[in-house]
Structure formats: C-alpha cells, structure tokens
Amino acid sequence: MASFYDTVNDTELEWVEALLQKGGIEYALREIGGNPILMKEIQVAEEDLAAADSILCSNLAH
C-alpha cells in the first residue's frame, strides 16, 4: 500500500472515502501522530495511486 492522503478531520476523511468508494478504489486507513493530534492516513494500492489522484484532483476543481 502507498500513502495517498493525510486527513485533518473526520469530515474530510468521509469525503475522500466516498470518492474512493465511488471510483471503486480499495483503501486502508492508518492512524498517525499522537495524542492530542491524530491524523488518519489513507493508503491505496500502488497500482491504484494514479486513479485515486485523478479522482481527488477532479473533485477539488469543482
């Protein structure tokens, strides 16, 4: 799995997860940081990295 996106809050996490699910891209979450700051890193398979990036970028432009 490759690091794809570090979220800053749960709302952002839900948004990115929904985009990946809609695009049919499997992902995993990894918690990074420590108390009190805890971020969640979204990881995707290396072969899906370009597609995930494309999905995210096309939705940021809107």
PyMOL commands that set and color helices and strands:
alter all, ss='L'
color gray80, all
select helices_A, chain A and resi 10-22+46-60
alter helices_A, ss='H'
color red, helices_A
select strands_A, chain A and resi 2-7+27-33+38-44
alter strands_A, ss='S'
color yellow, strands_A
deselect
rebuild
show_as cartoon
